[in-house]
Amino acid sequence: MIQVVHEITKVREIVEQWRQDGYTVGLVPTMGFLHAGHKSLIDRAVSDNDRVVVSVFVNPIQFGPNEDLARYPRDLEADTRLCQDSGAHLIFNPAPEEMYADGFCSFVDMIGPTSELCGKSRPGHFRGVCTVVNKLFNIVRPDRAYFGQKDAQQLAVIHRMVTDLNIPVEIVPCPIIRENDGLALSSRNTYLSTEERQAALVLSKAIRLGQQLVADGQRNAHKVVEVMKRYIEAEPLAKIDYVEAVDFRSIQKIDTIRHEVLFAMAVYIGKTRLIDNFIVNIDE
Ligand code: AMP
């Protein structure tokens, strides 16, 4: 039976015992309302490690004042079933006050890879992400931690943080899981009306368009971005936050497509902000 634990000291105790028993530990950090995208990370963690912790925590400090913290979807019962069925061993579900006790004032911040894309449109977001992931690493001390390429900038930021701060954990990237029609799975998809759900397909369709241009030999990043933008702008319910091409490691803008390039977008469908991306690796 999977354990659901709310206290930091209790998680520490359990994981410490596992370590003494010689087990390897995988961590899958999530904000809950789990879907097949999260499940793919948990499945991978279960196959790589003896014991798997899934954290379910809607982290208040990574949300801006006008974002969806209060209405972010939650369903711990369904999450517990999904984790149990996937073979995870422990859910860590702390209350915000457990993670951010009175007087909390230490943060992990980053310059560089957080200056573009979501870092630009969500000031303070990555400070919140880096801080909570650091705390989770210190609480669980996992051998490996699993992150989806769905949040590609987050993945690059976590890689950088682990390298820069010498955190002894292996970061395992996992591919984007999509619905049959192409929409990338996201807990926020539940916000979409039927009409918006249909309109949301512009993101994955724009991605396929961009991928095709690169496959056909286009190496001018601006031209690819321009075509993707024009395609999205033709959808009346869509409003672009950004569509950009950046170097995948540094998350800095590029002109020419070479090495690992991340094409990333954030698009409002009605009031719902969705993100999607693709990465190309051109060595010629
Ligand atoms: P979240 O609960 O949205 O914070 O996501 C938790 C983890 O699941 C992050 O590492 C995400 O990148 C990953 N994730 C979310 N959606 C997907 C998806 N559709 N495919 C793969 N990974 C995903």
Residues whose N, C-alpha, C, O or C-beta is under 5 A from the ligand:
A	BS01	AMP	P29 T30 M31 G32 G37 H38 Y146 F147 G148 Q149 K150 D151 C174 P175 I176 I177 A184 L185 S186
